[in-house]
Amino acid sequence: MQDQTEQAWCLTLLTNAVITWTTEYYGMAIGELRGQGRDVPDELLSYIAPGHRENINFFGFINVDIEAELAKLIGGWRPLRPATVTDAGTTFMLHP
């Protein structure tokens, strides 16, 4: 029983870390958009859920080239992906 409890705590910690990381990048992206003069209403932000996005894979394994990912860092952060603007508004490119 103790092994299951430890596994549950580890998964909880990992989930919280991923959600925190995603939330931080959302803040950077919104700051970038607002810095470009784009309207990002605060009311809209209440509908964003950092736990349900493509960067989180709940089912399976992800192979990561750690050295290549570390090489992309700028000041400790990964660069933001570019956004495109459509008639309906801003659409983030999920796969550059």
ROKOLNU-432966 format. One line per field, with one value per residue: x, y, z of N, C-alpha, C in turn. Coordinates in Angstrom, 2 decimals, always signed. Layout:
N
n_east: (X, ...)
n_north: (Y, ...)
n_up: (Z, ...)
ca_east: (X, ...)
ca_north: (Y, ...)
ca_up: (Z, ...)
c_east: (X, ...)
c_north: (Y, ...)
c_up: (Z, ...)
***
This chain:
96
n_east: (+0.82, +1.98, +3.74, +1.96, +0.89, +3.16, +3.67, +1.37, +1.74, +4.05, +3.07, +1.21, +2.88, +4.37, +2.30, +1.47, +3.82, +3.99, +1.64, +2.17, +4.42, +3.25, +1.35, +3.03, +4.25, +1.97, +1.43, +3.70, +3.24, +0.83, +1.65, +3.46, +1.71, +0.04, +1.99, +2.49, +0.36, -2.05, -5.40, -6.18, -8.54, -9.13, -11.31, -11.48, -9.30, -10.05, -11.12, -9.13, -7.44, -4.72, -4.10, -4.95, -3.73, -1.83, +0.84, +0.87, +0.97, -1.02, -1.22, +0.96, +4.36, +6.95, +9.53, +12.41, +14.91, +17.18, +19.54, +19.26, +16.94, +17.79, +19.63, +18.01, +17.21, +16.75, +18.05, +17.26, +14.69, +12.39, +11.90, +9.01, +6.35, +5.55, +2.66, -0.28, -2.55, -5.92, -9.10, -10.90, -9.50, -6.65, -4.58, -2.73, +0.25, +0.68, +2.45, +5.38)
n_north: (-1.20, +1.20, +1.72, +2.40, +4.72, +6.39, +6.50, +7.82, +10.32, +11.16, +11.38, +13.40, +15.52, +15.77, +16.41, +18.90, +20.35, +20.41, +21.80, +24.23, +25.06, +25.30, +27.31, +29.46, +29.90, +30.58, +33.06, +34.47, +34.39, +35.80, +38.28, +38.92, +39.10, +41.22, +43.16, +43.56, +45.03, +43.75, +42.89, +41.22, +40.10, +40.01, +38.52, +36.46, +34.90, +33.42, +31.13, +29.46, +26.47, +25.22, +22.55, +20.94, +20.61, +20.34, +19.97, +18.26, +14.94, +12.48, +9.80, +7.53, +7.53, +9.97, +10.75, +12.57, +14.64, +15.65, +17.22, +18.69, +20.12, +21.64, +23.25, +25.04, +26.91, +30.22, +32.41, +30.71, +30.00, +28.43, +29.54, +31.47, +30.24, +31.35, +33.38, +33.34, +35.50, +35.37, +35.90, +35.34, +35.89, +35.60, +32.84, +30.32, +28.83, +25.50, +23.63, +24.45)
n_up: (+0.00, +0.69, -1.43, -3.49, -2.46, -2.40, -5.14, -6.00, -4.75, -6.09, -8.72, -8.32, -7.60, -9.98, -11.81, -10.76, -11.18, -13.99, -14.64, -13.40, -14.88, -17.43, -16.92, -16.32, -18.82, -20.28, -19.14, -20.03, -22.81, -23.03, -22.08, -24.12, -26.35, -25.52, -25.34, -28.00, -28.65, -28.91, -28.11, -25.27, -23.44, -19.91, -19.06, -20.90, -20.25, -18.05, -19.05, -19.84, -19.41, -17.87, -17.55, -19.59, -22.35, -25.43, -24.75, -22.64, -22.05, -21.18, -21.61, -22.20, -23.46, -23.82, -25.91, -25.45, -26.65, -24.70, -24.69, -27.10, -26.50, -24.29, -25.59, -26.90, -25.06, -23.91, -21.86, -19.83, -20.47, -22.75, -26.11, -27.02, -29.05, -32.35, -33.09, -35.09, -36.78, -37.36, -39.06, -37.07, -34.80, -32.61, -33.20, -31.85, -32.92, -32.65, -33.50, -34.60)
ca_east: (+0.00, +2.85, +4.25, +0.92, +0.80, +4.32, +3.47, +0.34, +2.35, +4.94, +2.25, +0.64, +3.97, +4.65, +1.17, +1.55, +4.96, +3.64, +0.62, +2.86, +5.24, +2.34, +0.77, +4.08, +4.38, +0.77, +1.65, +4.67, +2.60, -0.15, +2.45, +3.98, +0.60, -0.36, +3.10, +2.34, -0.84, -3.24, -6.38, -6.40, -9.37, -8.98, -12.45, -11.15, -8.28, -10.68, -11.52, -7.95, -7.11, -3.35, -3.94, -5.49, -3.14, -1.04, +2.15, +0.71, +0.61, -1.45, -1.30, +2.09, +5.70, +7.45, +10.98, +12.91, +16.34, +17.42, +20.59, +18.69, +16.00, +18.57, +20.27, +17.02, +16.89, +17.21, +17.91, +16.60, +13.32, +12.21, +11.27, +7.58, +6.03, +4.89, +1.20, -0.85, -3.81, -6.94, -10.28, -11.57, -8.66, -5.31, -4.46, -1.35, +0.78, +1.08, +3.57, +6.07)
ca_north: (+0.00, +2.36, +1.99, +3.10, +6.07, +7.13, +6.73, +8.86, +11.60, +11.53, +11.83, +14.69, +16.49, +15.95, +17.13, +20.29, +20.99, +20.65, +22.86, +25.48, +25.41, +25.75, +28.59, +30.47, +30.21, +31.32, +34.45, +35.07, +34.55, +36.89, +39.51, +39.18, +39.56, +42.56, +44.04, +43.84, +45.84, +42.92, +42.88, +39.91, +40.43, +39.18, +37.59, +35.32, +34.09, +32.52, +29.90, +28.70, +25.46, +24.79, +21.11, +20.22, +21.14, +19.36, +19.70, +17.28, +13.63, +11.67, +8.39, +7.04, +8.02, +11.01, +10.72, +13.93, +14.84, +16.64, +18.15, +19.59, +21.01, +22.59, +24.18, +26.02, +27.84, +31.60, +32.94, +29.72, +29.76, +28.09, +30.66, +31.35, +29.93, +32.50, +33.33, +33.86, +36.19, +35.05, +36.76, +35.04, +36.33, +35.03, +31.40, +29.96, +27.69, +24.49, +22.88, +25.39)
ca_up: (+0.00, +0.77, -2.77, -4.25, -1.91, -2.88, -6.56, -6.12, -4.39, -7.19, -9.85, -7.93, -7.70, -11.40, -12.39, -10.31, -11.84, -15.40, -14.68, -13.06, -16.04, -18.49, -16.50, -16.47, -20.25, -20.69, -18.73, -20.95, -24.12, -22.94, -22.00, -25.46, -27.19, -25.08, -25.70, -29.43, -28.82, -29.12, -27.01, -24.63, -22.28, -18.71, -18.98, -21.74, -19.59, -17.08, -19.74, -20.20, -18.41, -18.15, -17.39, -20.74, -23.56, -26.18, -24.16, -21.56, -22.58, -20.06, -22.00, -22.97, -23.22, -24.70, -26.06, -25.50, -26.82, -23.65, -25.12, -28.11, -25.83, -23.50, -26.52, -27.33, -23.98, -23.98, -20.51, -18.98, -20.94, -24.16, -26.81, -27.30, -30.44, -32.99, -33.22, -36.33, -36.56, -38.36, -38.95, -35.81, -33.68, -32.53, -33.15, -31.55, -33.68, -31.69, -34.08, -35.49)
c_east: (+0.87, +3.42, +3.24, +0.78, +1.96, +4.18, +2.44, +0.91, +3.29, +4.16, +1.61, +1.69, +4.28, +3.55, +1.21, +2.70, +4.64, +2.62, +1.25, +3.69, +4.37, +1.75, +1.78, +4.25, +3.14, +0.93, +2.63, +4.05, +1.61, +0.57, +3.00, +2.89, +0.17, +0.73, +3.07, +1.09, -2.10, -4.11, -6.56, -7.19, -9.15, -10.11, -12.18, -10.19, -8.88, -11.12, -10.34, -7.60, -5.71, -3.12, -4.41, -4.99, -2.27, +0.31, +2.08, +0.19, +0.27, -1.37, -0.08, +3.39, +6.07, +8.96, +11.47, +14.42, +16.73, +18.47, +20.06, +17.73, +16.74, +19.24, +19.31, +16.77, +17.52, +16.99, +17.17, +15.18, +13.35, +11.56, +9.78, +7.38, +5.34, +3.39, +0.80, -2.18, -4.74, -8.10, -10.99, -10.75, -7.31, -5.38, -3.00, -0.95, +1.29, +2.27, +4.29, +6.71)
c_north: (+1.26, +2.71, +2.76, +4.53, +6.93, +7.45, +7.84, +10.23, +12.08, +12.05, +13.18, +15.79, +16.80, +16.75, +18.61, +21.03, +21.33, +21.78, +24.21, +25.97, +25.97, +27.11, +29.72, +30.88, +30.91, +32.80, +35.17, +35.33, +35.70, +38.23, +39.91, +39.73, +40.97, +43.58, +44.42, +44.66, +45.05, +42.92, +41.45, +40.20, +39.46, +38.16, +36.33, +34.36, +33.12, +31.20, +29.03, +27.75, +24.91, +23.29, +20.30, +20.84, +20.08, +19.05, +18.68, +15.99, +12.72, +10.18, +7.99, +7.70, +9.09, +10.86, +12.14, +13.90, +15.99, +17.66, +19.15, +20.58, +22.06, +23.63, +25.28, +27.12, +29.20, +32.20, +32.00, +29.36, +29.28, +29.28, +30.39, +31.01, +31.13, +32.28, +33.86, +34.51, +35.85, +36.02, +36.56, +35.49, +35.66, +33.52, +31.08, +28.77, +26.67, +23.69, +23.78, +24.70)
c_up: (+0.00, -0.60, -3.61, -3.76, -2.40, -4.37, -6.78, -5.79, -5.49, -8.39, -9.56, -8.07, -9.17, -12.09, -12.02, -10.98, -13.29, -15.51, -14.35, -14.23, -17.16, -18.16, -16.66, -17.94, -20.79, -20.33, -19.65, -22.31, -24.10, -22.83, -23.35, -26.38, -26.81, -25.41, -27.17, -29.71, -29.07, -27.88, -26.51, -23.36, -21.11, -18.60, -19.78, -21.03, -18.57, -17.72, -20.15, -19.07, -18.70, -18.01, -18.58, -22.05, -24.21, -25.56, -23.02, -22.16, -21.40, -20.35, -22.82, -22.59, -24.23, -24.73, -26.27, -25.67, -25.88, -24.09, -26.15, -27.47, -24.99, -24.38, -26.98, -26.28, -24.20, -22.59, -19.59, -19.42, -22.39, -24.85, -27.03, -28.77, -31.06, -33.07, -34.58, -36.00, -37.71, -38.20, -37.62, -34.61, -33.73, -32.41, -32.90, -32.39, -32.68, -32.19, -35.06, -36.67)
***
